[in-house]
Amino acid sequence: MSDVAAVRRQLKIKTGAAGRLYKETSLYRKEVLQLEAKRTKLLQDGAEDWDVKNAGKMMDESNKLVLDTEERLNKAKEELQALVVFASSIFWSYQSLIFPTDSGQGRESQRCRRGGEGGRDFGEN
């Protein structure tokens, strides 16, 4: 059962990492939009070339961060999907150990073992 605990722990870690990367990506995208608006405002206001160029560099850097974070998010998503597949295989293997199949005997054999068609009715006197 330690495999189940380890897989559960890894699922929690990988899910948290994917969530963090998703938030990080969305924050960098918002930052790019804000910097683009700032650069446009600087151009409209006729700001110095250095200010406009600097705003452009900051926007380019944020775009690079968006791309990097998206790549890491996709990698984390793939790892999480693989772990979910692995976890489901472990779950089904443990479930078959805990609840073995009835080897074709069906419900009739269960009724016979309980003592008749419906078993004993404890509601009657």
Phi and psi in degrees as a GROMACS rama.xvg file:
@    title "Ramachandran Plot"
@    xaxis  label "Phi"
@    yaxis  label "Psi"
@TYPE xy
-65.1738  -25.613  SER-2
-62.5471  -40.0792  ASP-3
-64.8336  -43.1612  VAL-4
-64.7841  -41.0841  ALA-5
-66.8198  -40.4317  ALA-6
-67.4413  -41.3551  VAL-7
-60.4576  -41.6616  ARG-8
-64.1986  -44.601  ARG-9
-64.3063  -37.3199  GLN-10
-61.8036  -42.5098  LEU-11
-64.121  -43.7512  LYS-12
-64.4043  -49.1071  ILE-13
-68.7804  -34.8398  LYS-14
-66.0747  -42.0706  THR-15
-63.2774  -41.1144  GLY-16
-65.3293  -42.2559  ALA-17
-64.6116  -40.9904  ALA-18
-63.3157  -42.5873  GLY-19
-63.1531  -43.733  ARG-20
-66.1101  -34.8444  LEU-21
-63.3035  -45.7363  TYR-22
-63.3015  -42.5425  LYS-23
-61.432  -42.852  GLU-24
-62.5188  -43.9254  THR-25
-66.3313  -35.6583  SER-26
-66.7855  -41.1452  LEU-27
-65.7027  -36.1211  TYR-28
-64.5  -41.7847  ARG-29
-63.1088  -39.8586  LYS-30
-62.0875  -40.575  GLU-31
-61.5212  -43.7941  VAL-32
-63.3415  -40.2331  LEU-33
-65.4968  -42.7605  GLN-34
-68.0788  -34.2509  LEU-35
-66.1077  -41.2516  GLU-36
-64.2369  -40.4471  ALA-37
-64.2174  -42.6902  LYS-38
-65.5364  -41.3194  ARG-39
-62.778  -40.8777  THR-40
-64.6465  -40.8509  LYS-41
-62.195  -41.1792  LEU-42
-65.0721  -41.0539  LEU-43
-68.258  -34.7882  GLN-44
-81.1108  -7.09219  ASP-45
71.3181  41.4727  GLY-46
-69.8066  169.499  ALA-47
-64.1232  154.179  GLU-48
-60.1517  -36.9289  ASP-49
-62.0537  -43.0558  TRP-50
-62.5504  -43.421  ASP-51
-66.1591  -43.6147  VAL-52
-64.0498  -41.8657  LYS-53
-64.4625  -41.6293  ASN-54
-63.4009  -37.3976  ALA-55
-65.2396  -40.3182  GLY-56
-64.9653  -41.4005  LYS-57
-63.8706  -39.3082  MET-58
-66.0883  -41.3875  MET-59
-62.4827  -41.1654  ASP-60
-63.5606  -41.2001  GLU-61
-66.2452  -37.3173  SER-62
-61.5711  -40.3873  ASN-63
-63.2619  -40.2133  LYS-64
-64.858  -37.1638  LEU-65
-62.3  -47.2334  VAL-66
-61.6  -44.7522  LEU-67
-62.6754  -44.2158  ASP-68
-67.732  -37.2495  THR-69
-63.6714  -39.7996  GLU-70
-63.0024  -44.966  GLU-71
-65.3343  -36.0132  ARG-72
-65.4427  -42.8365  LEU-73
-63.6547  -39.2083  ASN-74
-64.9711  -43.6516  LYS-75
-63.9015  -37.6295  ALA-76
-64.2069  -43.4849  LYS-77
-63.5338  -43.261  GLU-78
-63.3882  -40.4285  GLU-79
-66.3521  -41.4067  LEU-80
-62.3022  -42.4108  GLN-81
-63.7705  -39.6065  ALA-82
-67.5672  -36.4114  LEU-83
-64.751  -41.405  VAL-84
-62.196  -45.4928  VAL-85
-62.7825  -43.4967  PHE-86
-63.9272  -38.2739  ALA-87
-67.9006  -34.4924  SER-88
-67.8544  -37.7971  SER-89
-65.7649  -42.8492  ILE-90
-59.0492  -47.5285  PHE-91
-67.465  -34.2867  TRP-92
-69.7516  -39.6774  SER-93
-69.6515  -35.5898  TYR-94
-64.2725  -38.1502  GLN-95
-70.3703  -25.8613  SER-96
-74.7757  -38.5771  LEU-97
-78.6145  -42.1145  ILE-98
-119.119  78.1758  PHE-99
-65.4916  152.316  PRO-100
-68.194  159.735  THR-101
-85.4024  8.48151  ASP-102
50.2575  44.041  SER-103
83.0098  -0.167524  GLY-104
-75.4086  -30.2802  GLN-105
72.6778  -165.967  GLY-106
-71.0072  -27.5188  ARG-107
-59.8877  -41.2022  GLU-108
-67.837  -32.5385  SER-109
-68.5118  -40.1457  GLN-110
-64.49  -41.1093  ARG-111
-63.6082  -38.7853  CYS-112
-68.4096  -27.529  ARG-113
-84.1058  -14.2817  ARG-114
104.816  55.8105  GLY-115
117.096  -167.434  GLY-116
-65.1293  -53.4774  GLU-117
-116.905  5.13674  GLY-118
80.2547  -167.065  GLY-119
-89.7207  135.276  ARG-120
-96.4634  110.508  ASP-121
-85.3375  -3.47398  PHE-122
-80.1829  -20.531  GLY-123
-93.6018  155.046  GLU-124
